[in-house]
Amino acid sequence: MILIKTNKDTLLTPLQTVTGIVERRQTLPILSNVLIQKNKEKITFLTSDIEIEIKTSINNEFSKDKPFALTVSAKKLQDILRSLPSNTEIVLTRKNDHLQIKSGKSIFNLQILPAEDFPEIKEENEPVASISLAQKELKNLLQHVQFSIAQQDIRYYLNGLLFLIEDTCLKCIATDGHRLAYASIDLNEAKAKQQIILPRKAVFELTKLLNDDEEPIKIEFFNNKARFTFSNIVLISKIIDGKFPDFNRVIPKSNDKQFALNRLDFLQALQRVSILSNQAEQFRGVRLVISKDNLCVICKNNEQEEAQDDIDIQYNDEEIDISLNINYLLDLLNNISAATIQCAFENANTSVLVTIPDNKDYKYIVMPMRI
Protein backbone atom coordinates (compact mmCIF):
# COMPACT_ATOMS: atom_id res chain seq x y z
CA MET A 1 0.00 0.00 0.00
CA ILE A 2 1.42 3.38 -1.05
CA LEU A 3 1.40 5.74 1.94
CA ILE A 4 3.06 8.89 0.60
CA LYS A 5 4.36 10.01 -2.78
CA THR A 6 6.12 13.36 -2.71
CA ASN A 7 9.34 15.38 -3.04
CA LYS A 8 12.03 14.26 -0.57
CA ASP A 9 12.45 17.77 0.93
CA THR A 10 8.76 17.83 1.87
CA LEU A 11 9.44 14.99 4.33
CA LEU A 12 13.02 15.82 5.26
CA THR A 13 12.26 19.28 6.66
CA PRO A 14 9.76 18.20 9.35
CA LEU A 15 11.83 15.09 10.08
CA GLN A 16 14.90 17.23 10.83
CA THR A 17 12.80 19.34 13.17
CA VAL A 18 11.96 16.42 15.46
CA THR A 19 15.06 14.22 15.34
CA GLY A 20 17.31 16.39 17.52
CA ILE A 21 16.24 14.66 20.75
CA VAL A 22 16.49 11.13 19.34
CA GLU A 23 19.40 8.95 20.48
CA ARG A 24 20.48 6.03 18.32
CA ARG A 25 20.87 3.83 21.39
CA GLN A 26 17.85 3.73 23.67
CA THR A 27 16.74 1.49 26.51
CA LEU A 28 13.42 1.24 24.68
CA PRO A 29 14.01 0.57 20.94
CA ILE A 30 10.85 2.44 19.96
CA LEU A 31 12.32 5.69 21.35
CA SER A 32 14.78 5.63 18.44
CA ASN A 33 11.78 5.90 16.13
CA VAL A 34 9.65 8.72 14.80
CA LEU A 35 5.88 8.34 14.98
CA ILE A 36 4.36 9.28 11.62
CA GLN A 37 0.59 9.71 11.49
CA LYS A 38 -1.55 10.73 8.54
CA ASN A 39 -5.18 11.82 8.59
CA LYS A 40 -7.29 13.74 6.11
CA GLU A 41 -5.85 17.14 7.05
CA LYS A 42 -2.19 16.62 7.87
CA ILE A 43 0.79 14.35 8.39
CA THR A 44 2.30 14.54 11.87
CA PHE A 45 5.85 13.69 12.96
CA LEU A 46 6.53 13.04 16.65
CA THR A 47 9.59 11.96 18.63
CA SER A 48 10.16 11.44 22.34
CA ASP A 49 12.84 10.45 24.82
CA ILE A 50 10.27 10.07 27.65
CA GLU A 51 11.35 13.42 29.15
CA ILE A 52 10.97 15.58 26.03
CA GLU A 53 8.57 15.36 23.10
CA ILE A 54 8.64 17.29 19.81
CA LYS A 55 5.81 17.34 17.29
CA THR A 56 5.38 19.06 13.95
CA SER A 57 3.17 18.53 10.92
CA ILE A 58 2.70 19.28 7.23
CA ASN A 59 -0.49 19.62 5.23
CA ASN A 60 -1.75 16.38 3.74
CA GLU A 61 -1.62 17.03 0.02
CA PHE A 62 -1.55 13.32 -0.77
CA SER A 63 -4.23 10.65 -0.57
CA LYS A 64 -7.01 11.77 1.79
CA ASP A 65 -8.71 8.40 2.18
CA LYS A 66 -5.92 6.26 3.62
CA PRO A 67 -4.95 7.33 7.13
CA PHE A 68 -2.08 5.48 8.78
CA ALA A 69 0.14 5.50 11.85
CA LEU A 70 3.54 3.82 12.19
CA THR A 71 6.95 4.26 13.78
CA VAL A 72 10.27 3.87 12.00
CA SER A 73 13.90 4.66 12.84
CA ALA A 74 14.17 8.46 12.85
CA LYS A 75 17.91 8.71 12.20
CA LYS A 76 17.94 6.04 9.49
CA LEU A 77 15.02 7.63 7.65
CA GLN A 78 16.68 11.04 7.93
CA ASP A 79 20.01 9.70 6.66
CA ILE A 80 18.28 8.01 3.72
CA LEU A 81 16.44 11.19 2.70
CA ARG A 82 19.61 13.27 3.06
CA SER A 83 21.51 10.87 0.80
CA LEU A 84 19.05 11.27 -2.06
CA PRO A 85 19.44 14.00 -4.74
CA SER A 86 17.61 17.30 -4.19
CA ASN A 87 14.06 17.60 -5.53
CA THR A 88 13.85 13.88 -6.18
CA GLU A 89 10.51 12.10 -5.86
CA ILE A 90 10.16 9.42 -3.22
CA VAL A 91 7.48 6.83 -2.60
CA LEU A 92 6.78 5.42 0.87
CA THR A 93 5.06 2.04 0.85
CA ARG A 94 4.09 -0.26 3.71
CA LYS A 95 4.98 -3.90 3.16
CA ASN A 96 3.97 -6.03 6.15
CA ASP A 97 6.25 -4.94 9.02
CA HIS A 98 8.55 -2.81 6.86
CA LEU A 99 8.44 0.68 5.39
CA GLN A 100 9.84 0.79 1.87
CA ILE A 101 11.41 4.03 0.65
CA LYS A 102 11.84 4.11 -3.12
CA SER A 103 13.50 6.83 -5.17
CA GLY A 104 14.54 6.18 -8.76
CA LYS A 105 16.55 2.96 -8.67
CA SER A 106 17.19 3.16 -4.91
CA ILE A 107 15.11 1.04 -2.54
CA PHE A 108 15.36 0.94 1.27
CA ASN A 109 13.36 -1.24 3.65
CA LEU A 110 13.10 -0.12 7.31
CA GLN A 111 11.57 -2.07 10.16
CA ILE A 112 8.27 -0.77 11.55
CA LEU A 113 7.23 -0.88 15.21
CA PRO A 114 3.55 -0.50 16.23
CA ALA A 115 2.33 3.09 16.60
CA GLU A 116 0.21 2.16 19.63
CA ASP A 117 3.38 1.25 21.54
CA PHE A 118 4.89 4.72 21.14
CA PRO A 119 4.99 6.51 24.54
CA GLU A 120 3.48 9.98 24.24
CA ILE A 121 3.60 12.54 27.06
CA LYS A 122 0.09 13.09 28.34
CA GLU A 123 -1.04 16.65 27.67
CA GLU A 124 -2.87 18.76 30.21
CA ASN A 125 -5.51 21.30 29.30
CA GLU A 126 -5.17 24.15 31.79
CA PRO A 127 -1.71 25.66 32.39
CA VAL A 128 -0.88 27.33 35.69
CA ALA A 129 0.83 30.14 33.75
CA SER A 130 0.98 31.25 30.13
CA ILE A 131 2.96 33.94 28.32
CA SER A 132 3.71 34.88 24.74
CA LEU A 133 6.68 36.71 23.23
CA ALA A 134 8.66 36.97 20.00
CA GLN A 135 10.79 33.96 19.14
CA LYS A 136 13.92 36.07 18.70
CA GLU A 137 13.48 37.52 22.19
CA LEU A 138 13.37 34.09 23.81
CA LYS A 139 16.21 32.79 21.60
CA ASN A 140 18.39 35.74 22.64
CA LEU A 141 17.50 35.20 26.30
CA LEU A 142 18.44 31.52 26.20
CA GLN A 143 21.69 32.09 24.29
CA HIS A 144 22.83 34.52 26.99
CA VAL A 145 22.50 32.00 29.84
CA GLN A 146 22.34 28.37 28.64
CA PHE A 147 26.13 27.85 28.62
CA SER A 148 26.11 28.14 32.44
CA ILE A 149 23.82 25.14 32.99
CA ALA A 150 25.53 22.32 34.88
CA GLN A 151 26.14 18.96 33.20
CA GLN A 152 25.30 15.78 35.14
CA ASP A 153 25.74 17.49 38.49
CA ILE A 154 24.74 15.47 41.54
CA ARG A 155 22.72 18.54 42.51
CA TYR A 156 20.12 17.67 39.89
CA TYR A 157 18.34 21.04 40.10
CA LEU A 158 21.46 22.68 38.59
CA ASN A 159 21.13 20.57 35.42
CA GLY A 160 18.45 22.88 34.13
CA LEU A 161 17.49 26.49 33.49
CA LEU A 162 15.27 28.44 35.85
CA PHE A 163 12.34 30.16 34.12
CA LEU A 164 10.91 32.70 36.55
CA ILE A 165 7.84 34.80 35.81
CA GLU A 166 7.82 37.67 38.30
CA ASP A 167 5.53 40.67 37.96
CA THR A 168 6.22 42.06 34.46
CA CYS A 169 9.45 40.11 33.87
CA LEU A 170 10.52 36.76 32.51
CA LYS A 171 13.86 35.87 34.07
CA CYS A 172 16.18 33.04 32.99
CA ILE A 173 18.95 31.94 35.36
CA ALA A 174 21.54 29.17 35.01
CA THR A 175 24.37 28.13 37.32
CA ASP A 176 26.78 25.22 37.76
CA GLY A 177 27.88 26.31 41.22
CA HIS A 178 31.01 28.09 39.93
CA ARG A 179 29.35 30.71 37.73
CA LEU A 180 25.89 32.14 37.20
CA ALA A 181 24.21 33.80 34.23
CA TYR A 182 21.10 35.97 34.61
CA ALA A 183 18.99 37.52 31.85
CA SER A 184 15.52 39.04 31.92
CA ILE A 185 12.98 40.54 29.55
CA ASP A 186 9.94 42.76 30.03
CA LEU A 187 6.58 41.09 29.33
CA ASN A 188 4.61 44.37 29.15
CA GLU A 189 2.00 43.04 31.58
CA ALA A 190 2.03 41.86 35.17
CA LYS A 191 1.79 38.11 35.79
CA ALA A 192 1.46 36.00 38.93
CA LYS A 193 4.77 34.60 40.12
CA GLN A 194 5.55 31.16 38.65
CA GLN A 195 8.76 29.24 38.12
CA ILE A 196 9.99 26.00 36.58
CA ILE A 197 13.39 24.36 35.99
CA LEU A 198 13.65 23.24 32.37
CA PRO A 199 16.18 20.41 31.72
CA ARG A 200 19.39 21.22 29.88
CA LYS A 201 18.57 19.07 26.84
CA ALA A 202 15.21 20.78 26.35
CA VAL A 203 16.82 24.23 26.62
CA PHE A 204 19.41 23.52 23.94
CA GLU A 205 16.87 21.88 21.62
CA LEU A 206 14.49 24.80 22.05
CA THR A 207 17.26 27.30 21.24
CA LYS A 208 18.11 25.34 18.09
CA LEU A 209 14.51 25.28 16.87
CA LEU A 210 13.60 28.91 17.56
CA ASN A 211 13.65 31.35 14.66
CA ASP A 212 15.35 34.72 14.86
CA ASP A 213 12.20 36.67 14.00
CA GLU A 214 9.12 38.35 15.45
CA GLU A 215 6.89 35.27 15.10
CA PRO A 216 5.34 34.49 18.50
CA ILE A 217 6.04 31.59 20.82
CA LYS A 218 3.52 30.58 23.45
CA ILE A 219 4.99 29.28 26.71
CA GLU A 220 2.77 27.34 29.10
CA PHE A 221 3.73 26.03 32.54
CA PHE A 222 1.94 23.03 34.01
CA ASN A 223 2.41 21.27 37.34
CA ASN A 224 5.11 18.92 36.07
CA LYS A 225 5.82 19.98 32.48
CA ALA A 226 6.17 22.94 30.14
CA ARG A 227 4.85 23.39 26.61
CA PHE A 228 6.34 25.63 23.91
CA THR A 229 4.24 26.23 20.79
CA PHE A 230 5.73 28.05 17.78
CA SER A 231 6.15 27.82 13.99
CA ASN A 232 3.97 24.70 13.70
CA ILE A 233 6.13 23.00 16.36
CA VAL A 234 5.07 21.82 19.82
CA LEU A 235 7.84 21.00 22.31
CA ILE A 236 6.74 19.47 25.60
CA SER A 237 9.23 18.82 28.37
CA LYS A 238 8.97 17.44 31.85
CA ILE A 239 10.44 19.81 34.41
CA ILE A 240 13.00 19.23 37.15
CA ASP A 241 11.38 18.84 40.55
CA GLY A 242 13.67 20.71 42.90
CA LYS A 243 14.41 24.05 44.54
CA PHE A 244 16.70 26.33 42.55
CA PRO A 245 19.33 28.23 44.60
CA ASP A 246 18.57 31.82 45.65
CA PHE A 247 20.41 33.56 42.83
CA ASN A 248 19.98 37.01 44.39
CA ARG A 249 22.39 36.03 47.18
CA VAL A 250 25.07 35.21 44.60
CA ILE A 251 25.00 38.58 42.80
CA PRO A 252 27.78 40.77 44.31
CA LYS A 253 26.64 44.01 45.94
CA SER A 254 29.97 45.64 46.82
CA ASN A 255 32.09 45.24 43.67
CA ASP A 256 33.18 48.89 43.41
CA LYS A 257 36.37 48.48 41.35
CA GLN A 258 35.18 48.64 37.76
CA PHE A 259 36.32 49.08 34.21
CA ALA A 260 34.87 48.64 30.72
CA LEU A 261 36.59 46.96 27.81
CA ASN A 262 35.90 45.91 24.26
CA ARG A 263 34.43 42.42 24.12
CA LEU A 264 36.27 41.34 20.96
CA ASP A 265 39.61 42.66 22.21
CA PHE A 266 39.21 40.64 25.41
CA LEU A 267 38.02 37.55 23.53
CA GLN A 268 40.95 37.62 21.10
CA ALA A 269 43.46 38.16 23.92
CA LEU A 270 42.05 35.16 25.80
CA GLN A 271 42.13 33.02 22.67
CA ARG A 272 45.77 33.90 22.08
CA VAL A 273 47.04 33.23 25.61
CA SER A 274 44.95 30.04 25.90
CA ILE A 275 47.30 28.43 23.38
CA LEU A 276 49.76 27.99 26.25
CA SER A 277 47.22 26.94 28.87
CA ASN A 278 46.91 23.37 30.10
CA GLN A 279 44.65 22.17 27.28
CA ALA A 280 43.97 18.75 28.80
CA GLU A 281 42.59 20.16 32.04
CA GLN A 282 38.86 20.72 32.48
CA PHE A 283 39.41 23.80 34.65
CA ARG A 284 41.94 25.95 32.79
CA GLY A 285 43.05 29.00 34.70
CA VAL A 286 43.90 32.49 33.43
CA ARG A 287 45.41 35.28 35.53
CA LEU A 288 44.02 38.78 35.19
CA VAL A 289 46.32 41.44 36.62
CA ILE A 290 44.47 44.76 36.75
CA SER A 291 46.59 47.85 37.33
CA LYS A 292 46.42 51.52 36.37
CA ASP A 293 44.90 51.71 32.87
CA ASN A 294 46.05 48.18 32.01
CA LEU A 295 44.64 44.64 31.98
CA CYS A 296 47.30 41.95 31.75
CA VAL A 297 46.07 38.50 30.67
CA ILE A 298 48.43 35.61 31.54
CA CYS A 299 48.37 31.85 30.94
CA LYS A 300 50.93 29.24 32.01
CA ASN A 301 51.15 25.49 31.48
CA ASN A 302 52.86 22.53 33.11
CA GLU A 303 55.88 22.90 30.80
CA GLN A 304 56.58 26.29 32.40
CA GLU A 305 55.59 28.07 29.19
CA GLU A 306 53.81 31.39 29.47
CA ALA A 307 51.73 33.73 27.30
CA GLN A 308 50.87 37.33 28.14
CA ASP A 309 48.63 39.90 26.46
CA ASP A 310 47.93 43.48 27.59
CA ILE A 311 44.77 45.51 26.97
CA ASP A 312 44.43 49.26 27.57
CA ILE A 313 41.59 50.12 29.94
CA GLN A 314 40.47 53.10 32.00
CA TYR A 315 41.18 52.09 35.59
CA ASN A 316 42.61 54.02 38.51
CA ASP A 317 42.11 51.92 41.62
CA GLU A 318 44.14 49.42 43.62
CA GLU A 319 45.82 46.56 41.77
CA ILE A 320 43.98 43.25 41.58
CA ASP A 321 45.55 39.90 40.69
CA ILE A 322 42.82 37.30 40.20
CA SER A 323 42.64 33.85 38.57
CA LEU A 324 39.53 32.71 36.70
CA ASN A 325 38.47 29.72 34.63
CA ILE A 326 39.28 30.76 31.07
CA ASN A 327 36.51 28.54 29.64
CA TYR A 328 33.93 30.45 31.67
CA LEU A 329 35.15 33.74 30.19
CA LEU A 330 35.26 32.35 26.64
CA ASP A 331 31.71 30.98 27.01
CA LEU A 332 30.47 34.42 27.95
CA LEU A 333 32.31 36.36 25.26
CA ASN A 334 31.31 33.92 22.52
CA ASN A 335 27.62 33.99 23.41
CA ILE A 336 26.86 37.67 23.86
CA SER A 337 26.89 40.25 21.07
CA ALA A 338 27.50 43.47 23.03
CA ALA A 339 30.44 45.55 21.83
CA THR A 340 31.48 46.50 25.37
CA ILE A 341 31.36 44.70 28.72
CA GLN A 342 31.76 46.03 32.26
CA CYS A 343 33.83 44.10 34.83
CA ALA A 344 33.42 44.78 38.54
CA PHE A 345 35.62 43.46 41.39
CA GLU A 346 35.81 43.72 45.15
CA ASN A 347 39.10 41.88 45.63
CA ALA A 348 41.02 38.86 44.34
CA ASN A 349 39.09 36.42 46.55
CA THR A 350 35.52 37.34 45.66
CA SER A 351 33.30 36.82 42.61
CA VAL A 352 33.64 38.91 39.47
CA LEU A 353 30.51 40.60 38.15
CA VAL A 354 30.31 41.08 34.38
CA THR A 355 27.53 43.24 32.96
CA ILE A 356 26.66 45.05 29.75
CA PRO A 357 26.74 48.86 30.03
CA ASP A 358 23.27 50.46 30.06
CA ASN A 359 21.66 47.01 30.29
CA LYS A 360 20.28 46.13 33.72
CA ASP A 361 18.79 42.89 32.36
CA TYR A 362 22.02 40.88 32.12
CA LYS A 363 24.52 39.73 34.76
CA TYR A 364 27.28 37.10 34.73
CA ILE A 365 29.09 36.08 37.92
CA VAL A 366 32.30 34.03 38.03
CA MET A 367 33.98 32.61 41.12
CA PRO A 368 37.77 32.97 41.38
CA MET A 369 40.08 29.96 41.10
CA ARG A 370 42.87 28.91 43.42
CA ILE A 371 45.91 28.24 41.22
N, C-alpha and C positions, 0 to 999 in steps of 0.2 A: 504494500500500500504506500503510495507516494504521500508524504507528509507535507513537504515544503519544496517549492521550486522557485529559486530566486537568485539574485546576484550575491556573491560571497560576502561583499562588504555590508550588505543589509543585515546579515547574521553576525558578522565579526564585531561590529561596533557595540551592540548591546552585550555580547559575550565578554568582550574586554572590560566592560564596565563592572561586571559582577565577579570576575575571576580573581581579583586581587586578594581576597581573603581565603582562597582555596589553597590548601597544602596538598602536595602530591601524596604524602604519606599521612594517613589518618587512622585513628583507632577504629573508627567506623568507615568502611570502604565507601559507603554512599555519600559521605561528606566530601569526597573528592569529585563528586558529580555536580552537574548543574541540572536543576529541574526546569524542563521546558514544557510549557502548557499552551495549548492553542484553543481559543474559542472563536465565536463568530466575529468578535470585535478586534481582538489583539492576540499577540503571541508574547508570553511572559517568560522571562529568564530569572531564576532565583538560585542563589547559593547561600550556604550557611556553614559556620564552624561551631555551631551550638550556642556560642556567645554572641556572634554577630551574624546578621542576615542582610543581604543586599538583593533588591529586586528592581528590575526595569522591564520595559515592554516596548514593542513596536506594533504599529497598526497591522492588522491581518488583511493583507491585500491578495491573499492566496485563496485556496478553497475554503468556503464558508461552512460547508456541510460536514466536515470531518474533524471534529475536535479530537485532541489527543493530549496525553500527559505522559512523560517519560523522564528518566534521568540517565545521563551519559557523562563520561569523564570530561570535566570542564577543560583541563589543561590540554588533553589530547585533541579535543575538538578544536580548541583555539589554535593549537600548533598546526593542525591540518589546514584550517582555513587560511592561516598566515602563509603557509607554504604554496598556496595556489596563486596563479597570476591574478593581477588586479582585474576587476570587472568581469571575471569569469562567472558563468552560470553554474550553480550547483543544484543537485537534486538529493533530498533527504528521503530515504525510504525505510520503512520498518520491515524487517524480515525476522520473524519469530522473536528471539531475545537479543537481536542485534539492530543497530542503526547503521544503515549503509549511506555513506557520503560519496556521491559520484560527480566528477567534474571532468569532462572530456574523456580521456582514456584512463584517468585515475579513479580507483575505487578503494574505499576504506570501510572496514566493518568494525564498529565499536560495540562493546557489550552494553546492554541496557539493564538497569536495576529498576524495580517497581517504583512508580511515582508515589504510591501510598505509603511507602516506607521512609520517604524523605522527611526529616524532622524540621518542621517549621516552628518559629517562635510565635507563640500565641499572642495575638494583638489585643490591646485593651482599647476601649472606646473613649473614655474620658481622661484626659491628661490632668495632672495636678498643676501644671504650668505650661504655657504656650507663648512663644514669641516668634516674630518674623523680622528678618533683616536681609540686606543684599548679600549675595553669595561672596562677593569680593571682600566685604567687610569681615565676614566670619573667616574666610581663608587667610586674610591678613592677620587677624587676631591669633589664629592657630599657629601660623608660621612664626610668630614672634615668641611663642612660649613652648611649643611641643618638644623642642630639643632638650628641655630640662626634665622631661619625664624620666623617672627611674626605670631601669630594665631588670626584671626578675629580682626585685628587692624583697627581702623577707618581710618588710613592712609593706604589705600588699597594697595599702591605700596610696602609696607613692607611685605605683605602677600605672597611674592614670592621671587625667587632667581634671582639675576642679572647674566645673561650670557653676558660677554663682550669679543668680539674679537677685539684685539688691536695689530696691527703689527704682531709679531710672537707668540703672547700669547692668550690663552683662560683663562679668569679670571672668577671666580665664587665668588660672594659676597652676604652675607645675614646679615640682621640686624633687630632687633626688637626695636631699639631706645635706648636700655640699654647695648647692646653688639653688636659686629660686628665680623664676621669671613670672612677671605679673603684667597683664594687659587688660584694658577695659574699653568698653564702647558705650556710648549713650543710646538708649532705646527710645527716647523721645516721649515715653509715657511711664508712669510709675507702675511697678508690678510688686506683688507680694513676694517676700523673700523665699527662694527655693534654691537648692543646690544638689548637684549630682557629681560623682566621679566617673568619668568616661574612660574605659580602658585604653591603654596606649595604642593597640592595634587599630581600634576603631577611630581614634584621633588621626592617625597617619593615613588611613584609608579615606576618611572624610576629606582631609586636606587635598589628597590626590584627585578626588572626584569633583570637588567644587570648581566652578568656573570663576574666572576673574572678571565678572561683570555685575550689572545691577539686578539681574534676575533674582527673585526672592528665594529664600530657604525658610521653611517652617520648622521650628524646633519644638518638640513636645517632650516634657518630662512625665514619666509615670512612676509608680512606686518602686519598680525594680528594673526599669529599662528606659531608654530614650529613643525617640524616633526623629529622623531628619528627612524631610521631603523636599526635593528640588529637582528641576530639569528631568522630569519623568523617572526619577530614581527615588527609592525609599530605602534608607539604611536604618535598621533597628539594631540596637546594641543593649545587652544587659549592662547594668552599672555595677561598680564596685561598692560593696556594702562595707563601709568603714568611715571613720572620722578623720577628715583631712586636718593636718596641723594648722594651728592659728598663724596664718602667714603674716598678719599685721605685727606680730611680735618679732619677726625676722627682719623686717625692714628697718634699717638703721635710722636713728633720729638725730644723732649728734655728729654726723660726718661733715665737718665744717671746712676741711681742706679740699678744695675743688679745682679742677681745671677742665677745659674743653679741648678736644682734639679731633682732627679729621679721621673719620672712620676708615677710609681706604688707606691712609698713611699708616695707621696703627695695624690694620690687617696685613698689609704688605710687609711691615717690619716684623711682625710675628711669624709670618710665613718664611721669611728669610732666616731668622735666628733659629727657627724650629728644625732646620736642616741638621743642626748639631745638638739637638736634644736627644734624649734616650728614646729612640723610636719604638723600641719593644715594650716599653712600660705603659701601662694603662693610664697612670697618673703622671703626666709629663709636666715638670715645673718650669716656670719662667720667672725670672727676677725683674721687678720693675723698681728702678731707683729714680725717685722723683726729687729733683732739686730745683734751684732757681731757674725758671724758664727752660727746663730740660727734662725729658723723659728718656731714661736709658733702659733699653730692653736687652736682657742678657739670658742666654741659654748655655748650659754646660752638659757634657755627657760623661759616661764612665771612663772614656779614654782621655780624660782631662783636656778635651777640645772645647773651645769656647767661641760663641758668636755674640756680637754686640751691635746694636743699632740705636741711634739717637734721634729723637723727634723734638722739634722746637715747640714749646707750649708757653702759655702765660701763667706763671705760677710764682708766688713770692711768699712761701710759708716754710715751715720747718721741713727738713729732708725726711723722706719716707723710703724705706727699703723693704719691699714686700714681695713674697713669692706666691704665685697663683698657678692654678692648673691651666696650661696653655690651651688645651682642648676646649675648656669652658669659655675662654675668650674668643677662640676661633668660631665656635658654635654661634655665639652672639653676633659677631661681626659679619658672618656669612648669611645670617638669617634676617637681619634688619636692613632697611634701605636708606636710613637717615644719613645725611652727609656728615653730620657732626654728632658726637656723643659727649656726655658730661660724666666725669669720674669724680667720686667723692670718697674721702678717706677720713678716718679718725686717727688711727695709728696702724703700725705694721701687724698688729695682732687681732684686728677686728675686720669685719666684713667690708667689702668694697661695694659701693652702690653706683651702678651705671644707669644713667637716664638719657633721655633725648631732650635737648633744650626746647623749651616752650611746649612740652608735651607731658602733661601730668598723668597720662593714661598708660605709661610704660615704665617699668622698673625691673632691673636685673641685679641680683645680689650674689656675690661670690665670696665664699669663705677662703681665708688664706691657707697656704700649705706650710708644712714644717719640713724644710729641706736644707 
